[in-house]
Amino acid sequence: MESKSENISQTNKETVNQNLEETVIFTEAVKIKGKENILTVGLAGFKVFQKSKEASAITFKWPDVLCIQPPQKCSETVLQYIHHEANNTLLIKTLQIQEISEQCVHLINQQIAASGRPKKLFVVINPFGGAGKGLQIYHEEAEPLFKLTGIETTVIVTERSKHATQIGESTDFSHYDGIVVVGGDGLYQELLQGITLQEQKKSGINYDSPDTDLVKLNVPPIGIIPAGTGNAATKYYNAGGFGAKTSVLNIIRGEQHRASVFGVYCNNKLFSISHLFVAYGMCADLIKWAEELRWMKKWRYLYVFLGQFLTGKRYFDAEVQYRQFVAGSGGGVSSSLSDWINLEPAVQHCYSIYAFPYEFVDTENKKYVDPFGQCCQLVVSSGCSQLSTIKSMVAVSKTSSPGNMEVLNNVTEFKVKLQRENATNPRTEREAKNMELEKYINIDGELLSLDSKEFSVRLQTSFVPVFGKAPDA
């Protein structure tokens, strides 16, 4: 396993002025690069510093300490730890410590074990998604680190489409400290769908009602190791840090948050769970056309994107209603909800409706996406270009432009009622294709067929526990 040798002066720069304001439970003299240092162990972590230079101490919090091996005769003790890059990417680094006692090593290992690190994980791997490297990524990136840190694993490899949903619906996860998905957004969505159904059925609520809050998942936190075609969720959950190693290290660290999701309802039924986005119109059309061109592999997405510019937008008419958090008198967001609001005009002539179950935070000092927020953003595109709509999907800052794009913030739920023509005999081939496309909705990158002209979407806040990192506010 690769690691980077530590430069002690560089570590000082990374961790200077991080004081562990706590009671010291153990202190001893050690050597680092031949220089005498003091090592102090506390409840939140430990630090090392040269005598009379405690202000420039190197500090290590327990969740970031991977392991330390007992010292061997006439050799250095190697401590492996997690280093946080400015972009929230995580790396493994090492620190060589000389003349450390077995008592101190034992105490450090005791504190690591008590740091909240998961001890037993349930792992689901998709061997087919993305470039088909799910198993390779797990065996090369994840498994060695889990073994290094003493984490036990139970591994299941999916064999078919929707297998993860069946696993999620039928598995008792109470014996595990975490659930790990090795795949993309699709595998995570499937597993989440199954776990949600299991939890709602156990609760006995009417989970098919869009007016009912779903029971929040009482399962171990879920971690995602990216190995699929789309890997957006893992980047959001890890505060922008990306890569298999970063995801694995965040799982080992054990930091947990509760992410929000959408419940999507159609024809008086819980139609789907969405952790990433819900889109009707242009984004669903693109996926439908791409599915018909699978032989082109990854190039099909560029082809259909360019093709849509040439063929023009497919417009549809819809009534859109939504509810919002009501701003408090102090300018903040209160817990009260508005009544249903009709988006004007009453019938929208548009080509795209989409929403993410995330909060888009745009302040003077920082712009970021918060997957652990309490509201979402709904966007309806009508007169703007397709390129503007696609750019808006990845932009934190969005501004309404009357007649072009409506950007609705602080949304908690919304309804869409399509005004379809009941034509049974389309007059042209284009009209026939448009009628076919009207049935589809894009949920987390997967195309699903609606069986009604109406669907509703409700934000389920703090719904699923996940491993990750809170965004830097």
LUMGU-671708 format. One record per residue (C-alpha): residue number from 1; x, y, z. Coordinates in Angstrom, 1 decimal, always signed. Layout:
REM residues N
num	c1	c2	c3
NUM	X	Y	Z
...
END
This chain:
REM residues 473
num	c1	c2	c3
1	+0.0	+0.0	+0.0
2	+1.4	+3.4	-1.0
3	+2.0	+6.1	+1.6
4	+3.9	+9.3	+1.7
5	+6.9	+9.8	+4.0
6	+6.3	+12.7	+6.3
7	+8.3	+15.8	+6.4
8	+8.0	+17.1	+10.0
9	+8.3	+20.8	+9.1
10	+5.5	+20.4	+6.5
11	+3.3	+18.7	+9.1
12	+3.8	+21.7	+11.4
13	+2.5	+24.0	+8.7
14	-0.6	+21.8	+8.2
15	-1.5	+21.5	+11.8
16	+0.0	+24.5	+13.6
17	-2.2	+26.2	+16.3
18	-4.6	+23.2	+16.5
19	-4.7	+22.8	+20.3
20	-6.3	+19.9	+22.1
21	-8.0	+21.7	+25.0
22	-8.4	+18.7	+27.2
23	-6.9	+16.8	+30.1
24	-3.6	+15.1	+29.2
25	-3.7	+11.4	+30.2
26	-0.2	+10.4	+29.2
27	+3.1	+12.1	+28.4
28	+6.5	+10.8	+27.5
29	+9.7	+11.9	+25.7
30	+10.3	+10.5	+22.2
31	+12.5	+11.3	+19.2
32	+11.5	+12.3	+15.7
33	+14.2	+12.4	+13.1
34	+16.7	+12.2	+15.9
35	+15.4	+15.3	+17.7
36	+13.9	+15.1	+21.2
37	+10.1	+15.7	+21.3
38	+7.4	+15.5	+23.9
39	+4.4	+13.3	+23.0
40	+1.1	+13.9	+25.0
41	-2.0	+11.7	+24.7
42	-5.4	+13.2	+25.3
43	-9.0	+12.1	+24.9
44	-9.5	+13.9	+21.5
45	-6.1	+13.0	+20.0
46	-2.4	+13.4	+20.7
47	+0.3	+15.9	+19.8
48	+4.1	+16.0	+19.5
49	+6.3	+19.0	+19.9
50	+9.9	+19.9	+20.6
51	+10.7	+21.1	+24.1
52	+9.8	+24.7	+24.7
53	+7.9	+24.8	+21.3
54	+4.5	+23.6	+22.3
55	+2.9	+26.4	+20.4
56	+4.0	+24.8	+17.1
57	+2.8	+21.3	+18.1
58	+1.8	+18.7	+15.6
59	-1.7	+17.5	+16.5
60	-3.5	+14.3	+15.4
61	-7.2	+13.7	+16.1
62	-8.1	+10.1	+16.8
63	-10.4	+9.7	+13.8
64	-7.4	+10.6	+11.5
65	-5.0	+8.1	+13.0
66	-5.1	+4.9	+11.0
67	-2.7	+2.7	+13.0
68	+0.5	+2.5	+14.9
69	+2.5	-0.7	+15.3
70	+4.4	-1.7	+18.5
71	+8.0	-0.7	+18.3
72	+10.5	-3.4	+17.2
73	+14.0	-3.7	+18.7
74	+16.3	-1.0	+17.2
75	+13.8	+0.3	+14.8
76	+11.4	+3.2	+14.4
77	+7.7	+3.0	+15.1
78	+5.6	+4.0	+12.1
79	+2.3	+5.9	+12.6
80	+0.0	+6.1	+9.6
81	-2.5	+8.9	+9.5
82	-4.9	+10.8	+7.3
83	-3.9	+14.1	+5.8
84	-6.7	+16.6	+4.7
85	-5.9	+18.5	+1.5
86	-7.5	+22.0	+1.0
87	-10.0	+20.5	-1.5
88	-11.0	+17.9	+1.0
89	-9.2	+15.1	-0.8
90	-7.7	+12.7	+1.8
91	-4.2	+11.2	+1.6
92	-2.2	+8.7	+3.8
93	+1.0	+9.9	+5.4
94	+3.4	+8.5	+7.9
95	+5.3	+9.7	+10.9
96	+8.4	+7.8	+12.2
97	+8.7	+7.9	+15.9
98	+11.8	+6.7	+17.8
99	+12.1	+5.6	+21.4
100	+8.3	+5.4	+22.0
101	+7.3	+3.0	+24.8
102	+5.0	-0.1	+24.3
103	+2.7	+1.5	+27.0
104	+2.3	+4.6	+24.8
105	+1.6	+2.6	+21.7
106	-1.0	+0.5	+23.5
107	-2.7	+3.6	+24.9
108	-2.8	+5.1	+21.4
109	-4.4	+2.0	+20.0
110	-6.9	+2.0	+22.8
111	-7.9	+5.6	+21.9
112	-8.2	+4.7	+18.2
113	-10.5	+1.8	+19.0
114	-12.7	+4.2	+21.0
115	-12.9	+6.9	+18.3
116	-16.1	+5.7	+16.7
117	-14.5	+3.9	+13.8
118	-16.7	+1.2	+12.3
119	-15.7	-2.3	+13.2
120	-17.9	-4.3	+10.8
121	-19.1	-3.3	+7.3
122	-21.6	-4.7	+4.9
123	-20.2	-4.2	+1.4
124	-22.2	-4.3	-1.9
125	-20.1	-4.3	-5.1
126	-21.4	-3.7	-8.7
127	-18.9	-5.5	-11.0
128	-20.5	-4.3	-14.2
129	-21.0	-0.5	-13.7
130	-18.8	+2.2	-15.1
131	-15.7	+0.6	-16.7
132	-16.4	-2.7	-15.0
133	-13.8	-2.1	-12.4
134	-15.8	-2.3	-9.2
135	-14.1	-5.4	-7.9
136	-10.7	-4.2	-8.9
137	-11.2	-0.8	-7.1
138	-12.4	-2.6	-4.0
139	-9.5	-5.1	-3.8
140	-6.9	-2.5	-4.6
141	-8.2	+0.6	-2.8
142	-10.6	-0.4	+0.0
143	-9.8	-3.9	+1.2
144	-6.1	-3.3	+2.2
145	-7.1	-0.2	+4.2
146	-10.0	-2.0	+5.9
147	-7.6	-4.8	+6.9
148	-4.9	-2.3	+8.0
149	-7.4	-0.7	+10.4
150	-8.9	-4.0	+11.7
151	-12.3	-3.6	+10.1
152	-14.2	-6.8	+9.3
153	-16.3	-7.0	+6.0
154	-19.1	-9.0	+4.6
155	-19.0	-8.7	+0.8
156	-21.9	-9.2	-1.6
157	-21.4	-8.9	-5.4
158	-24.5	-7.9	-7.4
159	-25.5	-10.3	-10.2
160	-28.3	-8.5	-12.0
161	-30.2	-5.3	-12.4
162	-32.2	-4.3	-9.2
163	-30.3	-7.0	-7.2
164	-29.1	-4.2	-4.8
165	-32.8	-3.2	-4.2
166	-33.6	-6.8	-3.2
167	-30.5	-6.8	-0.9
168	-31.6	-3.6	+0.8
169	-35.1	-4.8	+1.3
170	-34.3	-8.2	+2.8
171	-31.0	-7.7	+4.8
172	-30.9	-7.2	+8.5
173	-28.2	-4.5	+8.9
174	-28.4	-4.3	+12.7
175	-25.2	-6.4	+13.1
176	-23.1	-3.9	+11.2
177	-21.6	-0.5	+11.9
178	-21.7	+0.6	+8.3
179	-22.9	-0.2	+4.7
180	-20.6	+0.4	+1.8
181	-21.6	+0.7	-1.9
182	-18.8	+0.1	-4.4
183	-20.4	+1.5	-7.6
184	-22.0	+4.6	-8.9
185	-25.1	+6.7	-8.3
186	-27.3	+4.0	-9.7
187	-26.2	+1.3	-7.3
188	-26.6	+3.6	-4.4
189	-30.1	+4.5	-5.5
190	-31.1	+0.9	-5.9
191	-29.8	-0.1	-2.4
192	-31.4	+3.0	-0.9
193	-34.7	+2.2	-2.5
194	-34.7	-1.3	-0.9
195	-33.6	-0.1	+2.5
196	-36.3	+2.6	+2.4
197	-39.0	+0.0	+1.6
198	-37.9	-2.3	+4.4
199	-37.9	+0.5	+7.0
200	-41.3	+2.0	+5.9
201	-43.0	-1.4	+5.9
202	-41.6	-2.1	+9.5
203	-43.0	+1.3	+10.6
204	-46.5	+0.5	+9.4
205	-47.1	+4.0	+8.0
206	-48.9	+4.8	+4.7
207	-45.7	+5.5	+2.9
208	-47.5	+5.8	-0.5
209	-49.1	+9.0	+0.6
210	-47.2	+12.2	-0.6
211	-48.6	+14.0	+2.5
212	-46.9	+11.6	+4.9
213	-43.3	+12.1	+6.1
214	-41.4	+8.9	+5.6
215	-39.8	+7.3	+8.6
216	-36.1	+8.3	+8.7
217	-33.8	+5.4	+8.1
218	-32.6	+3.7	+11.3
219	-29.7	+1.8	+9.7
220	-25.9	+2.1	+9.9
221	-24.4	+4.9	+7.9
222	-23.8	+4.3	+4.2
223	-20.5	+5.1	+2.4
224	-20.0	+5.2	-1.3
225	-16.8	+4.2	-3.0
226	-17.0	+5.6	-6.6
227	-16.8	+2.9	-9.3
228	-19.7	+3.8	-11.6
229	-20.5	+5.9	-14.7
230	-22.0	+8.6	-12.5
231	-20.4	+9.3	-9.1
232	-21.8	+12.6	-8.1
233	-23.3	+11.6	-4.7
234	-19.9	+10.6	-3.2
235	-18.4	+14.0	-4.2
236	-21.3	+15.9	-2.5
237	-21.2	+13.7	+0.6
238	-17.4	+14.2	+0.9
239	-17.6	+18.0	+0.6
240	-16.0	+18.0	-2.8
241	-13.2	+15.5	-2.0
242	-13.2	+12.8	-4.7
243	-11.6	+9.5	-5.4
244	-11.9	+6.0	-4.1
245	-9.2	+6.5	-1.5
246	-10.8	+9.6	-0.1
247	-14.2	+7.8	+0.2
248	-12.6	+4.8	+1.9
249	-10.7	+7.0	+4.4
250	-13.9	+9.0	+5.2
251	-15.6	+5.7	+5.9
252	-12.8	+4.7	+8.2
253	-12.9	+8.1	+10.0
254	-16.5	+7.3	+10.9
255	-17.8	+10.9	+10.6
256	-21.6	+10.7	+10.0
257	-24.2	+13.0	+8.7
258	-27.9	+12.7	+7.6
259	-28.6	+13.4	+4.0
260	-31.9	+14.5	+2.5
261	-33.6	+12.7	-0.3
262	-36.7	+13.1	-2.5
263	-39.8	+10.9	-2.2
264	-41.3	+10.8	-5.7
265	-45.0	+10.0	-5.9
266	-47.1	+9.0	-8.9
267	-50.7	+7.6	-9.1
268	-51.0	+7.5	-5.3
269	-47.8	+5.4	-4.8
270	-44.3	+6.0	-3.7
271	-42.8	+5.8	-7.1
272	-39.1	+6.2	-6.3
273	-36.5	+7.6	-3.9
274	-34.1	+10.1	-5.3
275	-30.8	+11.0	-3.7
276	-29.4	+13.1	-6.6
277	-32.0	+14.8	-8.8
278	-35.4	+14.6	-10.3
279	-35.8	+15.9	-13.9
280	-38.6	+16.0	-16.4
281	-38.3	+17.1	-20.0
282	-34.9	+17.8	-21.6
283	-32.8	+15.7	-19.1
284	-35.1	+12.7	-19.5
285	-35.2	+13.1	-23.3
286	-31.4	+13.0	-23.4
287	-31.3	+9.7	-21.4
288	-34.0	+8.1	-23.5
289	-32.1	+8.9	-26.7
290	-28.8	+7.8	-25.2
291	-30.3	+4.4	-24.2
292	-31.1	+3.8	-27.9
293	-27.5	+4.3	-28.8
294	-25.7	+2.1	-26.3
295	-23.5	+0.7	-29.1
296	-21.8	+4.1	-29.2
297	-20.8	+3.6	-25.5
298	-19.7	+6.9	-23.8
299	-19.8	+8.8	-27.0
300	-23.5	+8.5	-27.2
301	-24.0	+11.3	-24.6
302	-22.1	+13.8	-26.7
303	-24.0	+12.7	-29.8
304	-27.5	+13.1	-28.3
305	-26.5	+16.4	-26.7
306	-25.4	+17.8	-30.0
307	-28.4	+16.2	-31.7
308	-30.8	+18.0	-29.4
309	-29.4	+21.4	-30.4
310	-30.0	+20.5	-34.0
311	-33.5	+19.2	-33.6
312	-34.6	+21.9	-31.2
313	-36.4	+21.8	-27.8
314	-39.4	+19.6	-27.0
315	-41.8	+21.9	-25.2
316	-44.7	+20.7	-23.0
317	-47.4	+22.4	-20.9
318	-47.6	+21.8	-17.2
319	-49.1	+23.2	-14.0
320	-46.5	+23.6	-11.3
321	-47.3	+24.1	-7.6
322	-44.8	+24.2	-4.8
323	-44.4	+24.9	-1.0
324	-41.6	+26.7	+0.7
325	-40.1	+27.4	+4.1
326	-41.4	+30.8	+5.2
327	-38.6	+33.4	+6.0
328	-38.7	+34.5	+9.7
329	-38.9	+38.1	+10.8
330	-35.1	+38.2	+11.4
331	-34.4	+37.2	+7.8
332	-33.7	+33.6	+8.7
333	-35.7	+30.5	+7.7
334	-38.4	+29.4	+10.1
335	-39.9	+26.0	+10.5
336	-43.3	+27.1	+9.1
337	-44.4	+26.2	+5.6
338	-46.2	+28.2	+3.1
339	-49.5	+27.2	+1.5
340	-49.3	+25.7	-2.0
341	-48.2	+28.3	-4.5
342	-49.1	+28.2	-8.2
343	-46.2	+29.1	-10.5
344	-47.4	+31.8	-12.8
345	-48.6	+31.7	-15.5
346	-51.0	+28.9	-14.4
347	-49.8	+26.8	-17.4
348	-46.1	+26.7	-18.0
349	-45.0	+26.3	-21.6
350	-41.5	+24.9	-20.8
351	-39.0	+22.3	-21.8
352	-37.3	+21.3	-18.5
353	-38.2	+21.0	-14.9
354	-35.6	+19.7	-12.4
355	-34.6	+19.8	-8.7
356	-31.9	+18.5	-6.5
357	-32.6	+17.3	-2.9
358	-29.7	+19.6	-1.8
359	-29.5	+23.1	-0.4
360	-27.6	+25.6	-2.6
361	-25.9	+28.1	-0.3
362	-24.8	+31.4	-1.8
363	-23.3	+33.9	+0.6
364	-20.8	+36.7	+0.3
365	-18.0	+34.6	+1.5
366	-18.8	+31.1	+0.2
367	-20.9	+29.2	-2.3
368	-21.5	+25.5	-1.8
369	-23.9	+22.6	-2.1
370	-25.2	+21.2	+1.2
371	-26.6	+17.6	+0.8
372	-27.5	+17.8	+4.5
373	-29.7	+20.8	+4.3
374	-33.4	+21.4	+5.0
375	-34.7	+22.7	+1.7
376	-34.1	+22.4	-2.1
377	-34.1	+24.4	-5.3
378	-36.6	+23.9	-8.1
379	-35.8	+25.2	-11.6
380	-38.3	+25.5	-14.5
381	-36.7	+26.4	-17.9
382	-38.8	+27.9	-20.7
383	-37.1	+30.5	-22.9
384	-33.4	+30.0	-22.2
385	-31.1	+27.8	-24.3
386	-30.5	+24.1	-23.5
387	-26.9	+25.0	-22.8
388	-28.0	+27.6	-20.2
389	-30.1	+24.9	-18.5
390	-27.3	+22.4	-18.4
391	-24.9	+25.0	-17.0
392	-27.5	+25.9	-14.3
393	-27.6	+22.3	-13.2
394	-23.9	+22.4	-12.1
395	-23.9	+26.1	-10.9
396	-24.4	+27.0	-7.2
397	-25.6	+30.5	-8.1
398	-28.8	+30.7	-10.2
399	-30.9	+33.7	-10.9
400	-34.5	+33.8	-12.2
401	-35.1	+35.4	-15.6
402	-38.8	+36.0	-16.3
403	-39.8	+34.2	-19.4
404	-36.6	+32.2	-19.5
405	-35.9	+30.4	-16.2
406	-37.7	+30.4	-12.9
407	-35.4	+29.6	-9.9
408	-37.4	+28.8	-6.7
409	-35.4	+28.5	-3.5
410	-36.4	+27.1	+0.0
411	-38.7	+24.6	-1.7
412	-39.8	+21.6	+0.4
413	-42.2	+19.9	-2.1
414	-43.7	+20.4	-5.5
415	-46.3	+19.0	-7.9
416	-46.4	+18.8	-11.7
417	-49.5	+18.3	-13.7
418	-48.9	+17.7	-17.3
419	-51.3	+19.0	-19.9
420	-51.0	+16.3	-22.5
421	-53.1	+16.1	-25.6
422	-55.1	+12.9	-25.8
423	-54.2	+12.4	-29.5
424	-54.1	+8.7	-30.4
425	-53.1	+9.2	-34.0
426	-50.0	+11.4	-34.2
427	-49.8	+13.2	-37.5
428	-46.0	+13.2	-37.9
429	-43.1	+11.0	-36.8
430	-41.8	+13.9	-34.7
431	-45.2	+14.1	-32.9
432	-45.1	+10.4	-32.3
433	-41.7	+10.6	-30.7
434	-42.7	+13.5	-28.5
435	-45.7	+11.6	-27.3
436	-43.5	+8.7	-26.4
437	-41.0	+11.0	-24.5
438	-43.8	+12.5	-22.4
439	-44.0	+9.3	-20.4
440	-40.5	+9.5	-19.0
441	-38.9	+11.0	-15.9
442	-35.2	+11.0	-15.1
443	-34.5	+10.0	-11.5
444	-30.8	+10.0	-10.5
445	-29.8	+9.3	-14.1
446	-32.2	+6.4	-14.5
447	-35.2	+6.7	-16.9
448	-38.5	+5.6	-15.4
449	-41.9	+5.5	-17.1
450	-44.8	+7.5	-15.4
451	-48.2	+5.9	-15.4
452	-50.0	+9.2	-14.7
453	-50.0	+12.8	-16.0
454	-49.3	+14.0	-12.4
455	-46.4	+13.5	-10.1
456	-45.3	+15.1	-6.9
457	-41.9	+15.4	-5.1
458	-41.5	+15.8	-1.4
459	-38.2	+16.5	+0.3
460	-37.4	+14.1	+3.1
461	-34.9	+15.9	+5.3
462	-32.2	+14.3	+7.3
463	-33.4	+11.0	+6.0
464	-30.4	+8.7	+5.4
465	-27.2	+8.4	+7.6
466	-24.1	+8.6	+5.5
467	-20.3	+8.6	+6.0
468	-18.8	+11.8	+4.8
469	-17.8	+15.4	+5.7
470	-19.9	+18.5	+6.2
471	-19.3	+21.2	+3.5
472	-17.0	+24.0	+4.4
473	-19.3	+26.9	+5.3
END
